[in-house]
Amino acid sequence: MQLGLAAMGIGLAIIFLIVWIVGAFFLWLALKMVDVPEEKRGFGSVMITTLINGILNMIPIIGCIIAWWVIKVRHTDTWGKAIAAWILSVIIPVLIAVGIILAAGLTMPFFAPGP
């Protein structure tokens, strides 16, 4: 029983690290797309921002605004770039996932013929 709980804890830690790194990559990519200077978008700095934003986004409504502020303070000079980077860091992985689903043909069950 204890071995099962330990394995589950290790598995959850691995999943957390993968999600954290992938989320940081997409925020880094979004910051690059909105033309943030390279010295303000180091991957280590972006990973810390992603961790902070992950915690802040658990707070309803105001957490999102604080997350924008964290991106603005740590990486950009303007609110527009911070909000654009935040939105892009959400939209890009969603578009990739939809593209993979469409390419794999996994949408067919949703388009079943009518009666």
PyMOL commands that set and color helices and strands:
alter all, ss='L'
color gray80, all
select helices_A, chain A and resi 2-33+38-40+43-56+62-75+79-104+108-111
alter helices_A, ss='H'
color red, helices_A
deselect
rebuild
show_as cartoon
